[in-house]
Amino acid sequence: MGDYNVRDFGAIGDGKTIDTAAIQKAIDQCSQAGGGRVIIPAGMNCLSGTLVMKSNVEFHVERGAVVLASPNREDYSNVHTHYHTALFIADENVENIAFTGGGTIDGGGRFFIESEKPYIYVMKRGRPFTFYLIGCKNVTYRDITIRDGALWTIRLTGCQDVVIHGIRILNDLKLPNNDGIDLDHCQNVRISDCYIVCGDDCIVFKTFKGHEHFGPCENITITGCTLVSSSFAINAGCEVKNPIRNIVVDSCIIRSSHRGVGVHLSQESNIENMLFSNLIIETRYYNPAWWGAAEPIYVTAAPWTEEDDIGYVRNIRFSNILCRSENGIFLMGWKQGIIESIVFENVKICLDKWTDEPGGRHDVRPIPGEKDGLAEGVYDYPTAGFYLKNAKDVVLRNCEVVWGERRPEYYRYALESHNVENLNLENFKGEAAHPDKSEAIFIE
C-alpha cells in the first residue's frame, strides 16, 4: 500500500491545464498495485474532467490543495450516468474507496449558470454531479471540503457500508438542485459531524426508478450535523420505488432553512420506522420557486401524478425537538389510511414572522392538479402550530405551541385537525395566535 503523488504522473496543478489524464493514471496504477493513496499535494489546483475511481484507492486531497471541476462539458464522460455526468464516478463491484484530507473538491457550479434571478439561478443543461457512485461497497468520505456543487454533490446509488464523517459541503443557496448527500437504494450508512449548506436538500433518502434491483434504502444514522437549505434540510422521498426504512436522525441543528425534517412520499412504495430526536430547527420562508413553506416538520403522502400509486407512511417518531419557524408543523395524507402511527413527543414550536417573504401558504408539491391559480400544490392557507389531515393513530404528547411578537392575521390555531382517526392529545399546550378571533384547537 503506497502513495501515488499525482505530480509524479504529470499533473501540473495550475488551475488552467486539464490534469484528468495524469490523475486517472495515478488512480489506475494505485488500484492495479493492490491499493494505496492517490495524493493531491498542498499547493496544487488540479483542473479535471471525469475521474473513474477504482477499488482499494484512497483519494487524499491535502490541506491547501484543490481539485476543480472543468467548466467544459466535453471533459466529462457519460460512463453510467444516463442523463448527467460527474466529476468522480465509480461503477458496480468497486469497493474500499475513500475521499479524505483537509483539502477542497470544487464542483464548479458557477460555470454552469446561464442567468440570474433575485432568488434563484437559471442553469445550463448538462451540469455534472460532483460524485456519482453506483453499487459500491465500503465507501468513506472524511474531513474534506466540497464546495459549489453544480448538481447533486454526493450521489450514491445502491451503495453499502458508507461512512461520511466530518466533511463540509458549501454550496450556493441560489443554485437549484445542488443537493448535499443523496442516498438512493443505499444500506448501512453513517453520517456524522458534517456541516452542509445547499440550495436543495442537504441530506435526502430516495429509491429511484430504474435501480430497484439494489433494494430498499435502509439502516441509516445521521448524528451531530449542522444543516442549512433553501429547501429540505433532511428529507425522505419523494421518489420512492422501494421502501425507505430504519433511519435515525439525532443531535442535529437546522438553521435558516425552507423546511426542516420530513417524510415526503409520492410513489407506490413505503416509508417507515424513522426516529427524529434531539433537534433544534429554524425554518423561514424562501421564494416559492423553492419547494417548501417554512415547515420545521413536514409529513405528506400524495401521488406525484394522476397515474402514480401511493404507498404508506407509518411508525415515525419526533421527540425532544425545539422549533422556531415562520410556519407550523404539517402532516397531510392524500386520503385516509396511508399515514398512520405518528408520534410527536416533547416538541415545542415558536411561530414568528421575521422575513419579508409572503407567508400563509401550504406547499404539497409535487401533486396532480392546480390550486388557486398558483403552482401545482401551492395555495394560500392560514397557519396553525400543528396542521393534521387524513391520518390515523397520531399522538401529541407534551407538545407546546407559542407565538412570537410578530403575528400576521393568517396565524390562527395552535392545532388544526381534519379527519384524523384516533388523535391522542396528552398534555398539549397552546393558545390561538389571536385569541379574540379563534379558538386554540380546531378538530373536525
Order of alpha helices (4+ residues) and beta strands (2+ residues): beta-beta-alpha-beta-beta-beta-beta-beta-beta-beta-beta-beta-beta-beta-beta-beta-beta-beta-beta-beta-beta-beta-beta-beta-beta-beta-beta-beta-beta-beta-beta-beta-beta-beta-beta-beta-beta-beta-beta-beta
